[in-house]
Amino acid sequence: MNENLTNEILQQLRGGEINEYRVEKDVLNVFRLALVAQEDMKNFRGNAQHKGAVIYTYEPGWTA
């Protein structure tokens, strides 16, 4: 996974093209670096799964 792919996935989540995206443990750091660079980072919600995976969704307003 690279930054361009990560940004594309984040845009798809943001636009509602996909509802969720599962990030495996081995690429989590790359994904997270791109995520924290987003202006609307707080609208992305990560749900921890077994073995280090995280399922991300886009939920505007879920946190203050």
PDB file as gemmi writes it, atoms N, CA and C in Angstrom:
CRYST1    1.000    1.000    1.000  90.00  90.00  90.00 P 1                      
ATOM      1  N   MET A   1       0.852  -1.176   0.000  1.00  0.00           N  
ATOM      2  CA  MET A   1       0.000   0.000   0.000  1.00  0.00           C  
ATOM      3  C   MET A   1       0.892   1.232   0.000  1.00  0.00           C  
ATOM      4  N   ASN A   2       0.488   2.235  -0.788  1.00  0.00           N  
ATOM      5  CA  ASN A   2       1.232   3.490  -0.826  1.00  0.00           C  
ATOM      6  C   ASN A   2       0.295   4.654  -0.514  1.00  0.00           C  
ATOM      7  N   GLU A   3       0.854   5.845  -0.449  1.00  0.00           N  
ATOM      8  CA  GLU A   3       0.072   7.020  -0.056  1.00  0.00           C  
ATOM      9  C   GLU A   3      -1.046   7.331  -1.051  1.00  0.00           C  
ATOM     10  N   ASN A   4      -0.773   7.148  -2.348  1.00  0.00           N  
ATOM     11  CA  ASN A   4      -1.805   7.427  -3.355  1.00  0.00           C  
ATOM     12  C   ASN A   4      -2.997   6.494  -3.200  1.00  0.00           C  
ATOM     13  N   LEU A   5      -2.739   5.210  -3.002  1.00  0.00           N  
ATOM     14  CA  LEU A   5      -3.819   4.242  -2.814  1.00  0.00           C  
ATOM     15  C   LEU A   5      -4.592   4.557  -1.539  1.00  0.00           C  
ATOM     16  N   THR A   6      -3.879   4.898  -0.492  1.00  0.00           N  
ATOM     17  CA  THR A   6      -4.528   5.243   0.771  1.00  0.00           C  
ATOM     18  C   THR A   6      -5.437   6.457   0.607  1.00  0.00           C  
ATOM     19  N   ASN A   7      -4.953   7.487  -0.064  1.00  0.00           N  
ATOM     20  CA  ASN A   7      -5.773   8.681  -0.287  1.00  0.00           C  
ATOM     21  C   ASN A   7      -7.000   8.365  -1.137  1.00  0.00           C  
ATOM     22  N   GLU A   8      -6.847   7.479  -2.107  1.00  0.00           N  
ATOM     23  CA  GLU A   8      -7.980   7.058  -2.936  1.00  0.00           C  
ATOM     24  C   GLU A   8      -9.028   6.336  -2.084  1.00  0.00           C  
ATOM     25  N   ILE A   9      -8.577   5.454  -1.210  1.00  0.00           N  
ATOM     26  CA  ILE A   9      -9.488   4.722  -0.322  1.00  0.00           C  
ATOM     27  C   ILE A   9     -10.205   5.689   0.614  1.00  0.00           C  
ATOM     28  N   LEU A  10      -9.474   6.633   1.186  1.00  0.00           N  
ATOM     29  CA  LEU A  10     -10.084   7.618   2.081  1.00  0.00           C  
ATOM     30  C   LEU A  10     -11.126   8.452   1.339  1.00  0.00           C  
ATOM     31  N   GLN A  11     -10.833   8.812   0.092  1.00  0.00           N  
ATOM     32  CA  GLN A  11     -11.794   9.576  -0.704  1.00  0.00           C  
ATOM     33  C   GLN A  11     -13.045   8.745  -1.006  1.00  0.00           C  
ATOM     34  N   GLN A  12     -12.868   7.450  -1.262  1.00  0.00           N  
ATOM     35  CA  GLN A  12     -14.015   6.568  -1.505  1.00  0.00           C  
ATOM     36  C   GLN A  12     -14.874   6.436  -0.252  1.00  0.00           C  
ATOM     37  N   LEU A  13     -14.252   6.337   0.902  1.00  0.00           N  
ATOM     38  CA  LEU A  13     -15.003   6.304   2.162  1.00  0.00           C  
ATOM     39  C   LEU A  13     -15.753   7.618   2.361  1.00  0.00           C  
ATOM     40  N   ARG A  14     -15.072   8.704   2.132  1.00  0.00           N  
ATOM     41  CA  ARG A  14     -15.644  10.039   2.305  1.00  0.00           C  
ATOM     42  C   ARG A  14     -16.834  10.255   1.363  1.00  0.00           C  
ATOM     43  N   GLY A  15     -16.710   9.784   0.138  1.00  0.00           N  
ATOM     44  CA  GLY A  15     -17.748   9.979  -0.865  1.00  0.00           C  
ATOM     45  C   GLY A  15     -18.872   8.961  -0.814  1.00  0.00           C  
ATOM     46  N   GLY A  16     -18.749   7.960   0.053  1.00  0.00           N  
ATOM     47  CA  GLY A  16     -19.793   6.958   0.172  1.00  0.00           C  
ATOM     48  C   GLY A  16     -19.734   5.859  -0.875  1.00  0.00           C  
ATOM     49  N   GLU A  17     -18.659   5.821  -1.669  1.00  0.00           N  
ATOM     50  CA  GLU A  17     -18.507   4.770  -2.672  1.00  0.00           C  
ATOM     51  C   GLU A  17     -18.310   3.407  -2.009  1.00  0.00           C  
ATOM     52  N   ILE A  18     -17.637   3.403  -0.864  1.00  0.00           N  
ATOM     53  CA  ILE A  18     -17.500   2.193  -0.052  1.00  0.00           C  
ATOM     54  C   ILE A  18     -17.913   2.540   1.376  1.00  0.00           C  
ATOM     55  N   ASN A  19     -18.472   1.573   2.088  1.00  0.00           N  
ATOM     56  CA  ASN A  19     -18.961   1.813   3.447  1.00  0.00           C  
ATOM     57  C   ASN A  19     -17.886   1.629   4.501  1.00  0.00           C  
ATOM     58  N   GLU A  20     -16.965   0.699   4.235  1.00  0.00           N  
ATOM     59  CA  GLU A  20     -15.904   0.425   5.193  1.00  0.00           C  
ATOM     60  C   GLU A  20     -14.697  -0.123   4.471  1.00  0.00           C  
ATOM     61  N   TYR A  21     -13.543  -0.047   5.133  1.00  0.00           N  
ATOM     62  CA  TYR A  21     -12.317  -0.584   4.561  1.00  0.00           C  
ATOM     63  C   TYR A  21     -11.504  -1.229   5.669  1.00  0.00           C  
ATOM     64  N   ARG A  22     -11.098  -2.467   5.439  1.00  0.00           N  
ATOM     65  CA  ARG A  22     -10.314  -3.214   6.421  1.00  0.00           C  
ATOM     66  C   ARG A  22      -8.827  -3.031   6.131  1.00  0.00           C  
ATOM     67  N   VAL A  23      -8.096  -2.583   7.133  1.00  0.00           N  
ATOM     68  CA  VAL A  23      -6.655  -2.375   7.023  1.00  0.00           C  
ATOM     69  C   VAL A  23      -5.972  -3.432   7.879  1.00  0.00           C  
ATOM     70  N   GLU A  24      -5.127  -4.227   7.256  1.00  0.00           N  
ATOM     71  CA  GLU A  24      -4.405  -5.273   7.978  1.00  0.00           C  
ATOM     72  C   GLU A  24      -3.220  -4.674   8.724  1.00  0.00           C  
ATOM     73  N   LYS A  25      -2.773  -5.377   9.722  1.00  0.00           N  
ATOM     74  CA  LYS A  25      -1.716  -4.911  10.624  1.00  0.00           C  
ATOM     75  C   LYS A  25      -0.434  -4.513   9.887  1.00  0.00           C  
ATOM     76  N   ASP A  26      -0.073  -5.250   8.843  1.00  0.00           N  
ATOM     77  CA  ASP A  26       1.200  -5.002   8.165  1.00  0.00           C  
ATOM     78  C   ASP A  26       1.235  -3.689   7.374  1.00  0.00           C  
ATOM     79  N   VAL A  27       0.090  -3.101   7.058  1.00  0.00           N  
ATOM     80  CA  VAL A  27       0.063  -1.830   6.325  1.00  0.00           C  
ATOM     81  C   VAL A  27      -0.585  -0.705   7.137  1.00  0.00           C  
ATOM     82  N   LEU A  28      -0.868  -0.975   8.387  1.00  0.00           N  
ATOM     83  CA  LEU A  28      -1.572  -0.004   9.222  1.00  0.00           C  
ATOM     84  C   LEU A  28      -0.806   1.308   9.370  1.00  0.00           C  
ATOM     85  N   ASN A  29       0.505   1.246   9.541  1.00  0.00           N  
ATOM     86  CA  ASN A  29       1.290   2.471   9.728  1.00  0.00           C  
ATOM     87  C   ASN A  29       1.236   3.377   8.504  1.00  0.00           C  
ATOM     88  N   VAL A  30       1.329   2.795   7.311  1.00  0.00           N  
ATOM     89  CA  VAL A  30       1.258   3.582   6.075  1.00  0.00           C  
ATOM     90  C   VAL A  30      -0.117   4.231   5.959  1.00  0.00           C  
ATOM     91  N   PHE A  31      -1.167   3.454   6.228  1.00  0.00           N  
ATOM     92  CA  PHE A  31      -2.533   3.966   6.144  1.00  0.00           C  
ATOM     93  C   PHE A  31      -2.746   5.089   7.157  1.00  0.00           C  
ATOM     94  N   ARG A  32      -2.275   4.882   8.365  1.00  0.00           N  
ATOM     95  CA  ARG A  32      -2.490   5.871   9.432  1.00  0.00           C  
ATOM     96  C   ARG A  32      -1.773   7.190   9.150  1.00  0.00           C  
ATOM     97  N   LEU A  33      -0.584   7.132   8.570  1.00  0.00           N  
ATOM     98  CA  LEU A  33       0.137   8.363   8.228  1.00  0.00           C  
ATOM     99  C   LEU A  33      -0.668   9.224   7.256  1.00  0.00           C  
ATOM    100  N   ALA A  34      -1.292   8.588   6.275  1.00  0.00           N  
ATOM    101  CA  ALA A  34      -2.127   9.330   5.327  1.00  0.00           C  
ATOM    102  C   ALA A  34      -3.403   9.816   6.006  1.00  0.00           C  
ATOM    103  N   LEU A  35      -3.942   9.008   6.900  1.00  0.00           N  
ATOM    104  CA  LEU A  35      -5.180   9.373   7.592  1.00  0.00           C  
ATOM    105  C   LEU A  35      -4.999  10.618   8.459  1.00  0.00           C  
ATOM    106  N   VAL A  36      -3.934  10.674   9.234  1.00  0.00           N  
ATOM    107  CA  VAL A  36      -3.743  11.817  10.137  1.00  0.00           C  
ATOM    108  C   VAL A  36      -3.440  13.109   9.380  1.00  0.00           C  
ATOM    109  N   ALA A  37      -3.089  13.014   8.105  1.00  0.00           N  
ATOM    110  CA  ALA A  37      -2.839  14.200   7.288  1.00  0.00           C  
ATOM    111  C   ALA A  37      -4.133  14.798   6.733  1.00  0.00           C  
ATOM    112  N   GLN A  38      -5.255  14.114   6.910  1.00  0.00           N  
ATOM    113  CA  GLN A  38      -6.543  14.586   6.392  1.00  0.00           C  
ATOM    114  C   GLN A  38      -7.119  15.659   7.306  1.00  0.00           C  
ATOM    115  N   GLU A  39      -7.706  16.704   6.703  1.00  0.00           N  
ATOM    116  CA  GLU A  39      -8.325  17.769   7.494  1.00  0.00           C  
ATOM    117  C   GLU A  39      -9.521  17.261   8.292  1.00  0.00           C  
ATOM    118  N   ASP A  40     -10.217  16.279   7.745  1.00  0.00           N  
ATOM    119  CA  ASP A  40     -11.406  15.728   8.406  1.00  0.00           C  
ATOM    120  C   ASP A  40     -11.110  14.385   9.080  1.00  0.00           C  
ATOM    121  N   MET A  41      -9.894  14.247   9.571  1.00  0.00           N  
ATOM    122  CA  MET A  41      -9.448  12.997  10.186  1.00  0.00           C  
ATOM    123  C   MET A  41     -10.414  12.493  11.255  1.00  0.00           C  
ATOM    124  N   LYS A  42     -10.988  13.397  12.033  1.00  0.00           N  
ATOM    125  CA  LYS A  42     -11.857  12.987  13.141  1.00  0.00           C  
ATOM    126  C   LYS A  42     -13.174  12.375  12.672  1.00  0.00           C  
ATOM    127  N   ASN A  43     -13.484  12.508  11.390  1.00  0.00           N  
ATOM    128  CA  ASN A  43     -14.704  11.904  10.860  1.00  0.00           C  
ATOM    129  C   ASN A  43     -14.509  10.436  10.487  1.00  0.00           C  
ATOM    130  N   PHE A  44     -13.264   9.982  10.466  1.00  0.00           N  
ATOM    131  CA  PHE A  44     -12.974   8.576  10.188  1.00  0.00           C  
ATOM    132  C   PHE A  44     -12.953   7.824  11.505  1.00  0.00           C  
ATOM    133  N   ARG A  45     -13.610   6.693  11.514  1.00  0.00           N  
ATOM    134  CA  ARG A  45     -13.702   5.895  12.740  1.00  0.00           C  
ATOM    135  C   ARG A  45     -13.033   4.546  12.502  1.00  0.00           C  
ATOM    136  N   GLY A  46     -12.125   4.189  13.400  1.00  0.00           N  
ATOM    137  CA  GLY A  46     -11.443   2.906  13.316  1.00  0.00           C  
ATOM    138  C   GLY A  46     -11.959   1.950  14.369  1.00  0.00           C  
ATOM    139  N   ASN A  47     -12.286   0.747  13.953  1.00  0.00           N  
ATOM    140  CA  ASN A  47     -12.795  -0.276  14.856  1.00  0.00           C  
ATOM    141  C   ASN A  47     -11.783  -1.424  14.872  1.00  0.00           C  
ATOM    142  N   ALA A  48     -11.098  -1.603  15.999  1.00  0.00           N  
ATOM    143  CA  ALA A  48     -10.053  -2.621  16.114  1.00  0.00           C  
ATOM    144  C   ALA A  48     -10.639  -4.024  16.003  1.00  0.00           C  
ATOM    145  N   GLN A  49      -9.919  -4.871  15.284  1.00  0.00           N  
ATOM    146  CA  GLN A  49     -10.311  -6.256  15.074  1.00  0.00           C  
ATOM    147  C   GLN A  49      -9.228  -7.176  15.643  1.00  0.00           C  
ATOM    148  N   HIS A  50      -9.473  -8.454  15.564  1.00  0.00           N  
ATOM    149  CA  HIS A  50      -8.490  -9.436  16.018  1.00  0.00           C  
ATOM    150  C   HIS A  50      -7.246  -9.392  15.140  1.00  0.00           C  
ATOM    151  N   LYS A  51      -6.120  -9.714  15.715  1.00  0.00           N  
ATOM    152  CA  LYS A  51      -4.825  -9.825  15.043  1.00  0.00           C  
ATOM    153  C   LYS A  51      -4.338  -8.508  14.448  1.00  0.00           C  
ATOM    154  N   GLY A  52      -4.750  -7.378  15.026  1.00  0.00           N  
ATOM    155  CA  GLY A  52      -4.202  -6.085  14.645  1.00  0.00           C  
ATOM    156  C   GLY A  52      -4.857  -5.373  13.484  1.00  0.00           C  
ATOM    157  N   ALA A  53      -5.869  -5.938  12.882  1.00  0.00           N  
ATOM    158  CA  ALA A  53      -6.557  -5.270  11.775  1.00  0.00           C  
ATOM    159  C   ALA A  53      -7.489  -4.190  12.326  1.00  0.00           C  
ATOM    160  N   VAL A  54      -7.806  -3.219  11.477  1.00  0.00           N  
ATOM    161  CA  VAL A  54      -8.729  -2.143  11.845  1.00  0.00           C  
ATOM    162  C   VAL A  54      -9.691  -1.930  10.683  1.00  0.00           C  
ATOM    163  N   ILE A  55     -10.981  -1.819  10.994  1.00  0.00           N  
ATOM    164  CA  ILE A  55     -11.982  -1.498   9.976  1.00  0.00           C  
ATOM    165  C   ILE A  55     -12.317  -0.019  10.121  1.00  0.00           C  
ATOM    166  N   TYR A  56     -12.094   0.736   9.037  1.00  0.00           N  
ATOM    167  CA  TYR A  56     -12.358   2.171   9.034  1.00  0.00           C  
ATOM    168  C   TYR A  56     -13.670   2.474   8.331  1.00  0.00           C  
ATOM    169  N   THR A  57     -14.418   3.415   8.902  1.00  0.00           N  
ATOM    170  CA  THR A  57     -15.639   3.935   8.301  1.00  0.00           C  
ATOM    171  C   THR A  57     -15.568   5.457   8.346  1.00  0.00           C  
ATOM    172  N   TYR A  58     -16.410   6.093   7.558  1.00  0.00           N  
ATOM    173  CA  TYR A  58     -16.486   7.556   7.563  1.00  0.00           C  
ATOM    174  C   TYR A  58     -17.816   7.942   8.166  1.00  0.00           C  
ATOM    175  N   GLU A  59     -17.760   8.601   9.333  1.00  0.00           N  
ATOM    176  CA  GLU A  59     -18.966   8.959  10.078  1.00  0.00           C  
ATOM    177  C   GLU A  59     -18.854  10.407  10.561  1.00  0.00           C  
ATOM    178  N   PRO A  60     -19.209  11.362   9.701  1.00  0.00           N  
ATOM    179  CA  PRO A  60     -19.117  12.770  10.104  1.00  0.00           C  
ATOM    180  C   PRO A  60     -19.922  13.048  11.365  1.00  0.00           C  
ATOM    181  N   GLY A  61     -19.307  13.748  12.286  1.00  0.00           N  
ATOM    182  CA  GLY A  61     -19.985  14.146  13.510  1.00  0.00           C  
ATOM    183  C   GLY A  61     -20.043  13.098  14.605  1.00  0.00           C  
ATOM    184  N   TRP A  62     -19.382  11.964  14.440  1.00  0.00           N  
ATOM    185  CA  TRP A  62     -19.448  10.924  15.474  1.00  0.00           C  
ATOM    186  C   TRP A  62     -18.669  11.311  16.723  1.00  0.00           C  
ATOM    187  N   THR A  63     -17.750  12.267  16.590  1.00  0.00           N  
ATOM    188  CA  THR A  63     -16.978  12.729  17.737  1.00  0.00           C  
ATOM    189  C   THR A  63     -16.953  14.256  17.746  1.00  0.00           C  
ATOM    190  N   ALA A  64     -16.737  14.799  18.901  1.00  0.00           N  
ATOM    191  CA  ALA A  64     -16.739  16.271  19.011  1.00  0.00           C  
ATOM    192  C   ALA A  64     -15.428  16.859  18.559  1.00  0.00           C  
TER     193      ALA A  64                                                      
END                                                                             
